[in-house]
Amino acid sequence: MIVSLHISELGISGTRAALGRSPQPGKVPGLRFATTTLTGALAAGPPRLRPGRAALLASWDDDTALDRFLAEDPLAGRLAGGWQVRLRPVQVLGAWSPLPVETDPGATLSDEDGPVAVLTLGSLRLRRAVPFLRANSRAAGRAAADPSMLTAIALARPPRFVATFSIWQNVSAMSRYAYGTAHPQHKEVVREHRAQPFHHQAAFVRCRPYGARGTLGGSEPTAAPKLAG
């Protein structure tokens, strides 16, 4: 399987229309999961959504299925003016049942083997929303300040779906942020979640990004300085 992320400036009315038309597995050949979302910046402080920018997060049997969607589906046509990237999952921690992730048993990412993409997925417990936002602000602020992070985007489909997408220079840079001792904000959030979960389900998916095309904010995120969501 592969995962794809598509992000485009559609305007407020276009984003509203996209949110109402997520592709449906069973109706789109080779599609396993899809959701359209709002996007926002990954940064300290309260969420900063961009109401005119829409995203599509989807998983597919293979590249052929995605290619067919891109060539034939009206939603793909509306998103074509933005940026898209394909992701090959390498490691999964946790589980998120709407998007069962399959990894290639032989796939690995060495510490310095090019950019690494990370997806975090969660189904928010609404009664834990305020503690989640406070904890997430600390970790997101630290990530946004890290020069090794190429780009980071928050994804949300209220009231429950929350996700982040980030691209790091390499695995070692991402690991220093996630597990290092110099800046423990991320580890503190993980501890809080384990003690009293923020989400009904949550998953961390490490991926190899490939096949990127288009631009976001005038730049290509896998090669540019970090961009706001």
C-alpha positions in Angstrom: 0.0 0.0 0.0 0.9 3.7 -0.3 -0.4 6.9 1.2 -0.8 10.2 -0.5 -1.3 13.7 0.7 -2.6 16.5 -1.5 -2.8 20.1 -0.5 -4.2 23.0 -2.5 -5.5 26.6 -2.1 -9.2 26.3 -3.1 -10.6 29.4 -1.4 -13.2 29.2 1.4 -16.1 28.0 -0.8 -13.9 25.5 -2.6 -12.6 24.1 0.7 -16.1 23.8 2.0 -17.1 21.9 -1.1 -14.0 19.6 -0.8 -14.8 18.8 2.8 -18.2 17.5 1.7 -16.9 15.2 -1.0 -14.3 12.9 0.4 -13.7 10.0 -2.0 -15.3 6.7 -0.9 -13.6 3.3 -0.8 -15.5 0.9 -2.9 -16.5 3.7 -5.3 -12.9 4.6 -6.3 -10.9 1.7 -7.5 -7.9 0.8 -5.3 -8.8 3.4 -2.6 -8.6 2.1 1.0 -9.2 5.3 3.0 -9.7 9.0 2.3 -10.6 12.1 4.2 -10.6 15.8 3.2 -9.4 18.2 5.9 -8.6 21.7 6.8 -5.0 22.6 7.2 -3.1 24.8 9.6 0.3 25.8 10.9 2.2 23.5 13.3 3.4 26.0 15.9 3.1 27.0 19.5 -0.1 28.6 20.7 -3.7 28.0 19.7 -4.6 26.3 16.4 -4.2 28.5 13.3 -6.3 26.9 10.6 -6.2 28.2 7.0 -9.9 28.1 5.9 -9.0 28.5 2.2 -6.6 25.6 2.0 -7.8 22.0 1.7 -6.0 18.7 2.0 -6.8 15.1 1.0 -5.2 12.3 2.9 -5.7 8.9 1.3 -4.3 5.4 1.2 -4.2 3.2 -2.0 -3.5 -0.3 -3.1 -0.6 0.9 -5.2 0.7 3.7 -7.5 -1.5 2.6 -10.3 -4.7 3.2 -8.3 -3.5 6.7 -7.4 -2.5 7.4 -10.9 -6.0 6.5 -12.1 -7.6 8.8 -9.5 -5.4 11.7 -10.5 -6.3 11.2 -14.1 -10.1 10.7 -13.7 -11.5 12.1 -10.5 -13.0 15.6 -10.3 -11.6 16.2 -6.8 -8.1 15.4 -8.0 -8.5 18.0 -10.7 -9.5 20.6 -8.2 -6.5 19.8 -6.1 -4.1 19.6 -9.0 -2.9 23.2 -8.7 -1.3 22.6 -5.3 1.2 20.1 -4.0 1.1 16.4 -3.6 3.4 13.7 -2.3 3.4 9.9 -2.1 4.4 8.1 1.0 5.7 4.6 1.5 5.1 3.5 5.2 8.2 2.1 6.8 7.2 1.9 10.5 4.0 2.2 12.5 3.5 2.8 16.2 0.0 2.5 17.6 -3.1 1.9 15.5 -5.8 3.9 13.9 -8.5 1.7 12.5 -9.8 3.9 9.7 -6.4 3.7 8.1 -4.8 0.3 8.6 -1.2 0.7 7.6 0.8 -2.0 5.9 4.6 -1.7 5.8 7.1 -3.4 3.5 8.8 -6.0 5.8 12.1 -5.2 4.0 11.8 -1.5 4.1 14.1 0.5 6.3 15.3 4.1 6.7 18.9 4.6 7.7 19.8 7.6 9.9 21.1 9.7 7.0 19.2 8.2 4.1 17.5 11.4 2.9 14.2 13.0 4.1 11.8 11.2 6.3 8.1 12.0 6.5 6.0 11.5 9.7 2.2 11.3 10.0 0.5 11.4 13.4 -3.1 10.4 13.4 -5.7 10.7 16.2 -9.4 10.5 17.0 -9.7 13.1 19.7 -11.5 12.5 23.0 -13.5 15.7 23.1 -13.3 15.9 26.9 -9.5 15.8 26.6 -9.4 18.5 23.9 -8.1 21.3 26.1 -5.3 19.3 27.7 -4.4 18.0 24.2 -4.2 21.5 22.7 -2.0 22.7 25.6 0.3 19.7 25.3 0.4 19.8 21.5 1.3 23.5 21.6 4.5 22.8 23.6 5.6 20.0 21.3 4.6 21.8 18.1 6.4 25.0 19.1 9.6 23.0 19.7 9.2 21.2 16.3 8.6 24.5 14.5 11.8 25.9 15.9 13.9 22.9 14.8 16.1 23.7 11.7 16.1 20.1 10.7 12.4 20.1 10.0 11.7 21.0 6.3 8.0 21.5 6.6 5.1 20.8 9.0 1.4 21.0 8.5 -1.5 20.4 10.9 -4.6 18.5 9.4 -8.0 18.6 11.1 -11.5 17.6 10.3 -13.6 18.7 13.3 -14.7 17.6 15.8 -12.5 14.5 16.2 -9.9 13.9 13.4 -6.5 15.6 14.1 -3.3 14.8 12.4 0.1 16.3 11.6 2.4 15.8 8.6 6.1 16.7 8.8 9.2 16.2 6.7 12.6 16.0 8.4 16.1 16.2 6.8 16.8 12.6 7.9 15.9 10.0 10.6 18.5 11.1 13.1 17.2 14.7 13.1 13.6 13.5 13.6 14.8 11.1 16.4 16.6 13.9 18.2 13.4 15.9 18.3 11.2 12.9 19.3 13.4 11.1 21.7 16.3 13.4 22.6 17.0 14.8 26.1 18.0 18.3 25.2 14.4 19.3 24.4 11.9 16.9 26.2 8.6 18.5 25.1 7.7 15.7 22.7 8.5 13.0 25.2 6.4 14.8 27.9 3.4 14.8 25.6 3.8 11.1 24.9 3.9 10.5 28.7 0.8 12.5 29.3 -1.0 10.6 26.5 0.0 7.3 27.9 -1.2 8.3 31.4 -4.5 9.7 30.3 -5.0 9.3 26.5 -6.0 12.4 24.4 -7.4 10.1 21.7 -9.6 7.1 21.3 -7.0 5.8 18.8 -3.7 7.2 17.8 -0.9 6.2 15.4 2.6 7.4 14.4 3.6 6.5 10.9 7.1 7.0 9.6 7.3 7.1 5.8 9.6 7.5 2.8 8.4 10.4 0.7 8.6 10.1 -3.0 6.9 11.3 -6.2 6.3 14.9 -5.0 5.0 17.4 -7.5 3.7 20.9 -7.5 4.3 23.6 -4.9 2.9 24.9 -1.7 3.3 28.5 -0.9 5.5 28.9 -3.9 8.0 26.3 -2.8 8.5 22.5 -2.9 8.3 21.4 0.7 10.7 18.5 0.6 13.5 20.9 -0.5 12.5 24.2 0.9 12.7 25.9 4.3 9.7 25.0 6.5 6.4 26.4 5.3 3.3 27.4 7.3 0.3 25.1 7.0 
